[in-house]
Amino acid sequence: GDVWVALRATLHRYSIIQRPFQDMANGIAARRSSGLVFESSDELMLHTYRFGGTVGLIALPVLADNSVLDGDVAMGALALGMALKLTDLLNCIGHHYRTLGNRTVPREVMQRYGIDESELERNLKGEAKNLPGDPRWQELMQELLSPVRPLLQHASWEGE
């Protein structure tokens, strides 16, 4: 349809790197049909790259002048895309669970903090409300959010 015509025109007009498209396509192909479930933090970060970092890289040639495009600026765009995606995933844990069936919190992280899947699910469904004030949950979320600040700092330093 029209999306593919627009994409083809954009690819001809701008110097767009093909690899981010391939990485995003690999992420789409690897998706489960019944919502996202992450086993590890590495899987969460790979998803964050595939659906956030790639967007930053894909948009960069359209948004930035060719004279400023270099590896540092590309890394800044990648970092910004990942920071925004990770923030969205972690900010909307309950909403994404209820509407898409996604469980964003990796199993290995839940185990490390002593939170079992049934406890998380009851909270995400709104059947229980014990986790937001629980120190285990607060520490777990701090750990999962810990990459965001360095990614944003990296994004703000590049291209200066």
Number of C-alpha atoms within 10 A of each C-alpha: 5 7 8 9 10 11 11 11 11 14 15 10 11 12 13 17 14 11 12 20 16 13 18 19 13 12 16 13 9 10 12 10 7 9 14 18 17 18 16 15 17 11 13 20 19 16 23 22 24 23 21 25 29 23 20 23 25 21 15 22 20 15 9 11 9 12 6 13 13 11 11 16 21 21 19 24 28 25 28 25 26 29 26 17 22 24 16 14 20 15 13 12 15 21 14 19 17 15 9 12 15 19 22 22 23 17 17 13 18 18 11 11 14 12 16 12 14 9 14 20 16 14 16 19 13 11 10 12 14 12 16 11 9 11 11 16 18 14 12 19 16 11 12 20 16 11 16 18 11 13 20 18 14 19 22 15 11 16 15 7
